[in-house]
Amino acid sequence: MDAVLVRWAPAVRTLYPGAVGDAIVYAVEGAGKRLRPALMLAVYEEAGGPGDATELGAALEVVHTYSLVHDDLPCMDDDDLRRGRPTVHRVHGVAAATAAGLHMVPLAARIAAAGCARLGLDARRTGEIAATLFRAAGLEGMVAGQVLDLEAEGQPLSADELTRVHRAKTGALLAASTEIGAVAAGLAGERRVAARAFGAELGLAFQIVDDVLDAVGNSAQLGKTAGKDARQRKATSVALLGHAGAVAAAASARARAMDHLRAAGLDSERLAGLTRLVVERQS
């Protein structure tokens, strides 16, 4: 995945010369978990996909990274640290970081198109993959989640309301990742629906664990500023349920994810291991 992103760097600098291109390359070459492409690739391969889907996974990583660049901006979470190094706007300025995030969406479309072409997918499946990716990135997914997250600062939320925030802000792109892997491999019907539901529940578990780690971790461990949820009075699983309750909620979401994985016929040790990574990780 890292090699694919590095390979795209010259094209990025040609498409977006100057500070914006530099900011995009800085953002995508950061040492992230690559969880979304890893899930997509695992689903694709376990479902019998025969080709190299790494480039399609890179499109997911670019969309995810765009969300982090904008999430860190002063008008959002105003953060200084991401993936163990200064945030994009601290290095390249707010204007370049803002523009970089915007341009990373059409960049992801270019990379996704190239990935679909590499796999020999027809126009119908390519269109379905694009629609799935950008619905998750937009007003039905991450953008909605960010708005809800900002509106919830300092406000008491019910468990259902908080789950809605988590499912949009984090779960939508993870659900898209597993669904895209299924579509690219040719899964349809109930198996495609179950693959998507697997990603949605795993996304919920991921965000709950993020809430826990923000409360108990440190910045060196996390690679981002720890404790900022409490300082910004964000609505979190820990604030609502307590530490033990949040840990239990993450485990329950993982169990539901495994049920959907079995329903999709994709119950492999590799995918089960990725679900364990989500709930047991320390960063």
matplotlib code that plots the C-alpha trace (Angstrom):
import matplotlib.pyplot as plt

x = [0.0, 2.8, 4.5, 1.3, 0.9, 4.6, 4.2, 1.3, 3.4, 4.8, 1.3, 0.0, 2.7, 1.9, -1.9, -1.5, 1.8, 3.3, 2.2, -1.1, 0.6, 3.3, 0.7, -1.2, 2.0, 2.9, -0.5, -0.8, 2.8, 2.2, 2.6, -1.0, -2.6, -3.9, -6.8, -9.4, -7.4, -6.4, -10.0, -10.9, -8.1, -8.8, -12.5, -11.6, -9.1, -11.2, -14.2, -12.1, -10.9, -8.2, -6.3, -4.1, -6.6, -3.9, -4.5, -8.2, -7.3, -5.1, -8.2, -9.8, -6.7, -6.7, -10.3, -9.6, -6.5, -8.5, -10.8, -7.9, -6.4, -9.7, -10.5, -7.2, -7.8, -8.1, -11.8, -12.4, -10.4, -7.3, -4.8, -1.0, -0.1, -1.2, 0.4, 3.4, 4.3, 3.0, -0.4, -0.6, -1.7, 1.2, 3.7, 2.1, -0.3, -4.1, -4.9, -2.8, -4.1, -7.7, -7.2, -5.3, -8.2, -10.6, -8.4, -7.8, -11.4, -11.0, -7.6, -9.1, -11.5, -8.6, -6.9, -10.1, -10.6, -7.1, -7.5, -10.8, -9.1, -6.2, -8.7, -10.6, -13.9, -16.7, -18.4, -21.2, -19.0, -16.7, -19.7, -21.0, -17.6, -17.3, -20.8, -20.2, -16.9, -18.2, -21.5, -19.4, -17.2, -20.0, -23.2, -24.4, -21.3, -18.1, -19.2, -22.5, -20.6, -18.2, -21.1, -22.9, -19.6, -19.1, -22.7, -22.5, -19.6, -20.8, -24.2, -25.6, -26.2, -28.2, -26.5, -28.5, -27.5, -23.8, -24.0, -25.4, -22.4, -19.9, -21.6, -21.4, -18.0, -16.1, -18.3, -19.4, -16.0, -15.2, -18.5, -17.7, -14.2, -15.6, -18.5, -16.1, -14.0, -17.1, -18.2, -14.8, -14.7, -18.2, -20.2, -23.9, -27.2, -27.2, -23.4, -22.7, -25.1, -23.5, -20.0, -21.1, -22.7, -19.4, -17.5, -20.2, -20.1, -16.3, -16.3, -18.4, -16.0, -13.1, -14.5, -15.4, -11.8, -10.6, -12.6, -11.1, -7.5, -8.0, -9.0, -6.3, -3.4, -0.6, 0.4, 3.6, 1.7, -1.2, 0.7, -1.9, -2.8, -4.3, -7.0, -8.4, -11.9, -12.4, -10.8, -13.1, -16.1, -16.8, -19.5, -17.6, -18.4, -16.2, -18.1, -21.4, -20.7, -17.5, -14.3, -15.5, -18.8, -17.1, -14.7, -17.7, -19.6, -16.6, -16.5, -20.2, -19.8, -16.9, -19.1, -21.8, -19.2, -18.1, -21.8, -22.0, -18.7, -20.0, -23.2, -21.1, -19.2, -15.9, -15.1, -11.3, -8.5, -7.1, -10.4, -11.0, -7.5, -8.2, -11.3, -9.1, -6.6, -9.4, -10.5, -7.1, -4.9, -3.0, -2.8]
y = [0.0, 2.4, 1.6, 2.4, 5.7, 6.6, 5.7, 8.2, 11.1, 12.4, 12.5, 14.3, 17.0, 17.3, 17.6, 19.9, 21.8, 23.7, 23.7, 21.8, 18.9, 18.9, 18.8, 15.9, 13.8, 14.6, 13.5, 10.2, 9.1, 9.3, 6.0, 5.1, 1.7, 1.2, -0.6, 0.3, -1.0, -4.0, -4.9, -4.3, -6.5, -9.3, -9.4, -9.3, -12.1, -14.3, -13.9, -15.2, -12.0, -13.0, -9.8, -7.2, -4.8, -2.8, 0.3, 0.2, 0.0, 3.1, 5.1, 4.2, 5.3, 8.7, 9.3, 8.4, 10.6, 13.5, 13.2, 13.4, 16.4, 18.4, 16.9, 18.4, 21.9, 24.8, 25.2, 21.5, 19.8, 22.2, 19.4, 19.6, 15.9, 13.1, 9.7, 10.7, 13.9, 17.5, 17.8, 18.9, 22.5, 22.9, 22.1, 23.5, 26.1, 26.1, 27.2, 24.5, 21.8, 22.8, 22.7, 19.5, 17.8, 19.0, 17.8, 14.4, 13.5, 13.7, 12.2, 9.2, 8.9, 8.8, 6.1, 4.1, 4.2, 3.1, 0.3, -0.9, -0.9, -2.9, -5.5, -5.5, -4.5, -3.5, -0.1, -1.3, -2.6, 0.4, 2.7, 0.8, 1.0, 4.7, 5.3, 3.3, 5.1, 8.6, 8.1, 7.0, 10.1, 12.6, 13.8, 10.3, 9.3, 11.0, 14.6, 13.9, 12.3, 15.2, 17.7, 15.6, 15.2, 19.0, 19.7, 17.2, 19.0, 19.8, 18.2, 15.1, 12.3, 9.1, 5.8, 5.7, 9.2, 8.5, 5.4, 7.4, 9.7, 6.8, 4.9, 8.0, 9.4, 6.2, 3.3, 4.5, 4.3, 1.0, -0.4, 0.9, -0.8, -4.2, -3.7, -2.5, -5.7, -7.7, -5.9, -6.1, -9.8, -10.3, -10.9, -9.8, -10.1, -11.2, -11.9, -8.3, -6.9, -9.1, -8.0, -4.3, -5.0, -6.6, -3.4, -1.2, -3.1, -3.2, 0.6, 1.1, -1.0, 0.9, 4.3, 3.0, 1.8, 5.2, 6.8, 4.5, 5.1, 8.8, 8.6, 6.3, 6.5, 9.1, 11.1, 9.1, 5.9, 7.1, 9.2, 12.0, 14.2, 12.2, 13.5, 16.0, 14.5, 15.4, 18.9, 19.6, 18.1, 15.7, 13.1, 9.7, 6.2, 6.6, 9.7, 7.9, 4.4, 4.6, 2.8, -0.8, -0.1, 1.2, -1.8, -4.1, -2.2, -2.6, -6.3, -6.6, -4.7, -7.0, -10.1, -8.7, -8.1, -11.7, -12.8, -10.8, -12.2, -15.7, -14.8, -13.5, -16.8, -15.0, -16.3, -16.6, -16.4, -13.3, -11.3, -12.6, -11.4, -7.9, -7.7, -8.6, -6.0, -3.4, -4.1, -5.0, -2.3, 0.2, 3.0]
z = [0.0, 0.9, -2.4, -4.4, -2.6, -3.2, -6.9, -7.2, -5.7, -9.0, -10.5, -7.5, -7.8, -11.5, -10.9, -7.9, -8.2, -5.3, -1.6, -2.2, -3.9, -1.2, 1.5, -0.2, -0.5, 3.1, 4.3, 2.4, 3.1, 6.8, 8.7, 9.2, 10.0, 6.5, 8.1, 5.5, 2.5, 4.5, 5.2, 1.5, 0.3, 2.8, 1.8, -1.9, -1.6, 0.7, -1.7, -4.5, -6.2, -8.6, -9.2, -7.4, -5.7, -3.9, -6.0, -5.3, -1.6, -2.0, -3.0, 0.3, 2.2, 0.4, 1.3, 4.9, 5.0, 3.6, 6.5, 9.0, 7.3, 7.7, 11.1, 12.4, 11.1, 13.5, 12.6, 13.6, 16.3, 16.0, 16.5, 16.3, 16.0, 13.7, 12.9, 15.2, 13.4, 13.0, 11.3, 7.7, 8.5, 11.0, 8.3, 5.1, 6.4, 6.9, 3.3, 1.7, 4.1, 3.4, -0.4, -0.1, 1.7, -1.0, -3.9, -2.3, -3.1, -6.9, -6.5, -4.8, -7.8, -10.2, -8.1, -7.8, -11.5, -12.1, -9.6, -11.2, -14.6, -13.3, -12.1, -15.4, -13.8, -16.1, -16.1, -13.9, -11.1, -11.4, -11.0, -8.0, -6.3, -6.9, -5.6, -2.5, -1.8, -2.2, -0.4, 2.6, 2.2, 1.9, 3.5, 4.0, 5.8, 7.1, 6.5, 8.4, 11.2, 11.5, 11.7, 14.3, 16.3, 16.3, 17.3, 20.1, 21.9, 25.4, 24.8, 26.6, 24.1, 24.5, 23.5, 20.3, 19.4, 20.1, 18.0, 15.1, 15.3, 15.4, 12.6, 10.3, 11.3, 11.4, 10.5, 7.1, 5.4, 7.1, 5.8, 2.3, 2.5, 3.1, 0.6, -2.1, -1.5, -2.0, -5.1, -6.7, -6.1, -7.6, -4.5, -4.7, -2.8, 0.8, 0.9, -0.3, 2.4, 5.1, 4.0, 4.4, 7.8, 8.9, 8.2, 9.7, 13.1, 13.0, 12.4, 15.5, 17.5, 16.1, 17.2, 20.7, 21.1, 19.9, 22.6, 25.2, 24.0, 24.0, 27.6, 28.8, 26.3, 25.8, 22.8, 22.1, 22.2, 20.0, 17.5, 18.1, 20.9, 23.8, 26.1, 23.7, 23.7, 27.4, 26.9, 24.0, 25.9, 23.1, 23.2, 23.7, 24.7, 27.8, 28.9, 28.4, 29.5, 31.6, 30.7, 31.5, 29.7, 26.6, 26.5, 26.7, 24.0, 21.6, 22.3, 21.5, 18.3, 17.3, 18.1, 15.8, 13.1, 13.3, 12.9, 9.7, 8.5, 8.9, 7.1, 4.2, 4.0, 4.7, 8.2, 7.8, 10.3, 8.5, 8.8, 12.3, 13.2, 11.8, 14.0, 17.0, 16.0, 16.1, 19.6, 21.1, 19.6, 21.8, 19.3]

ax = plt.figure().add_subplot(projection="3d")
ax.plot(x, y, z, "-o")
ax.set_aspect("equal")
plt.show()
